[in-house]
Amino acid sequence: GVTEFELGDKVACAGVGYANHAEIISVPVNLCVKLEKGAKLKDAAYNTLGAISMQGVRQADMRLGESCVIIGLGLLGQLAALILKASGVTVIGIDVSEEAVKKAIENNVVDLGMTRNSTGVEEQIQNATNGYGADAVIIAAATNSLDPINFAGAIARKKGKVVVLGAVPT
């Protein structure tokens, strides 16, 4: 009953237990997308990661000129930051890893990048948002700690949005 694909089509697919590295796999049709003729498979490997990051950005429902803090600057956080920055949103990136912050700054996906344990991190966010706090916070971190959730509440403006993209307790 699948009519969207033909033998020999290049596809990108997603799904735990479905998207495996193999020549032949069985994946539900709604977890597959047909690639353009000239698509590079190396680039198509980002389809699922990009879709996850984009969904986080959609859930945050950001507008041009607003500010968003991304907690967690791993691959998903960096992709979300890139999408937000391209949309005209002021992006502030926070991570426990100095290396991840450095990479985000080098890749120019954040307007301001800091490690979580930086001195005065909350004050710097307040200054960057003209004293209001972030319009949205996207948590793209994976941890058992409640710190990302508590930190998000501390840095978001009144009635700001918090989107959990990663794996954190709530």
C-alpha positions as CSV (number, residue, x, y, z in Angstrom):
1,G,0.0,0.0,0.0
2,V,3.0,2.3,0.0
3,T,3.0,4.4,-3.2
4,E,5.3,7.3,-2.3
5,F,8.5,5.3,-3.0
6,E,9.9,3.3,-5.8
7,L,12.7,0.7,-5.9
8,G,16.0,2.6,-5.9
9,D,14.8,5.8,-4.3
10,K,17.0,7.3,-1.7
11,V,15.2,8.0,1.6
12,A,15.9,9.3,5.0
13,C,14.2,7.5,7.9
14,A,13.8,7.8,11.7
15,G,12.6,5.9,14.6
16,V,14.1,3.9,17.4
17,G,14.2,0.3,16.4
18,Y,13.4,1.1,12.8
19,A,16.2,3.4,11.5
20,N,19.2,1.1,11.5
21,H,22.4,1.0,9.5
22,A,21.7,-1.8,7.0
23,E,21.0,-2.4,3.4
24,I,17.4,-3.6,4.0
25,I,15.2,-2.4,6.8
26,S,11.4,-2.2,7.5
27,V,10.3,1.3,8.6
28,P,6.7,2.7,8.9
29,V,6.0,5.0,5.9
30,N,5.3,8.0,8.1
31,L,8.9,7.8,9.4
32,C,10.4,8.0,5.9
33,V,11.0,10.9,3.5
34,K,12.0,10.6,-0.1
35,L,15.2,12.5,-0.9
36,E,15.7,14.8,-3.9
37,K,17.6,13.2,-6.8
38,G,20.9,15.0,-6.1
39,A,20.7,14.8,-2.3
40,K,23.9,13.7,-0.6
41,L,23.3,10.9,1.9
42,K,25.9,12.5,4.3
43,D,23.7,15.6,4.5
44,A,20.4,13.6,4.7
45,A,21.7,12.0,7.9
46,Y,20.7,15.2,9.6
47,N,17.0,15.0,8.5
48,T,15.8,13.5,11.8
49,L,18.0,15.6,14.0
50,G,16.9,18.7,12.1
51,A,13.3,17.7,12.4
52,I,13.6,17.2,16.2
53,S,15.3,20.6,16.6
54,M,12.8,22.3,14.3
55,Q,9.9,20.9,16.3
56,G,11.4,22.4,19.5
57,V,11.6,25.8,17.7
58,R,8.0,25.4,16.5
59,Q,6.8,24.7,20.0
60,A,8.6,27.8,21.3
61,D,6.7,29.8,18.7
62,M,9.3,32.5,18.4
63,R,9.0,35.8,16.6
64,L,11.5,38.1,14.9
65,G,13.3,40.1,17.6
66,E,12.5,37.9,20.5
67,S,15.1,36.1,22.7
68,C,15.6,32.5,23.3
69,V,17.9,30.7,25.7
70,I,19.0,27.2,24.6
71,I,20.2,25.1,27.5
72,G,22.3,22.3,26.0
73,L,24.5,23.0,23.0
74,G,25.0,19.5,21.8
75,L,24.0,18.7,18.2
76,L,20.2,19.3,18.8
77,G,20.8,22.5,20.6
78,Q,23.2,23.8,18.0
79,L,20.7,23.0,15.2
80,A,17.9,24.7,17.1
81,A,20.1,27.7,17.7
82,L,20.9,27.8,14.0
83,I,17.3,27.8,13.0
84,L,16.4,30.5,15.6
85,K,19.3,32.7,14.5
86,A,18.3,32.4,10.9
87,S,14.8,33.5,12.0
88,G,16.0,36.7,13.5
89,V,15.8,35.6,17.1
90,T,18.4,36.6,19.7
91,V,20.0,33.3,20.8
92,I,21.7,32.8,24.1
93,G,23.4,29.4,24.5
94,I,24.2,27.7,27.8
95,D,26.0,24.4,28.4
96,V,28.0,22.8,31.1
97,S,30.7,22.1,28.6
98,E,33.1,24.9,27.7
99,E,33.9,23.1,24.5
100,A,30.2,23.1,23.4
101,V,29.9,26.8,24.1
102,K,33.1,27.5,22.2
103,K,31.8,25.5,19.2
104,A,28.5,27.4,19.2
105,I,30.3,30.7,19.3
106,E,32.7,29.7,16.5
107,N,29.8,28.4,14.4
108,N,28.0,31.8,15.0
109,V,24.8,30.1,16.1
110,V,24.5,32.1,19.3
111,D,24.6,35.8,20.1
112,L,25.9,35.1,23.6
113,G,27.3,31.8,24.8
114,M,28.2,30.9,28.4
115,T,28.9,27.9,30.5
116,R,26.3,27.1,33.1
117,N,28.7,27.8,36.0
118,S,29.8,31.2,34.6
119,T,29.8,33.9,37.2
120,G,26.7,36.0,37.0
121,V,25.1,33.9,34.2
122,E,21.5,34.9,35.2
123,E,22.5,38.6,35.4
124,Q,24.1,38.4,31.9
125,I,20.9,36.9,30.5
126,Q,18.9,39.7,32.2
127,N,21.2,42.3,30.6
128,A,21.0,40.6,27.2
129,T,17.1,40.7,27.4
130,N,16.9,44.3,28.6
131,G,15.9,43.1,32.1
132,Y,12.8,41.1,31.0
133,G,14.2,37.6,30.8
134,A,14.1,35.2,27.8
135,D,10.9,35.0,25.8
136,A,11.5,31.3,25.6
137,V,13.9,28.7,26.9
138,I,14.5,25.5,24.9
139,I,16.1,22.7,27.0
140,A,18.1,20.5,24.7
141,A,20.1,18.8,27.5
142,A,20.2,15.2,28.7
143,T,20.6,14.9,32.5
144,N,19.0,13.5,35.6
145,S,19.4,16.9,37.3
146,L,16.5,19.3,37.9
147,D,18.8,22.2,37.3
148,P,17.8,22.8,33.7
149,I,14.1,23.1,34.6
150,N,14.8,25.3,37.7
151,F,17.3,27.4,35.7
152,A,14.7,27.9,32.9
153,G,12.2,29.2,35.4
154,A,14.7,31.6,36.7
155,I,15.7,33.1,33.4
156,A,12.4,33.1,31.5
157,R,10.4,36.3,31.5
158,K,7.0,36.4,33.1
159,K,4.7,34.1,31.0
160,G,7.7,33.0,29.0
161,K,7.7,29.6,27.3
162,V,9.8,26.6,28.3
163,V,10.2,23.7,25.8
164,V,11.8,20.5,26.7
165,L,13.6,19.0,23.7
166,G,16.0,16.9,25.6
167,A,15.8,14.3,28.3
168,V,15.4,16.0,31.7
169,P,13.1,15.3,34.7
170,T,10.2,17.7,35.0
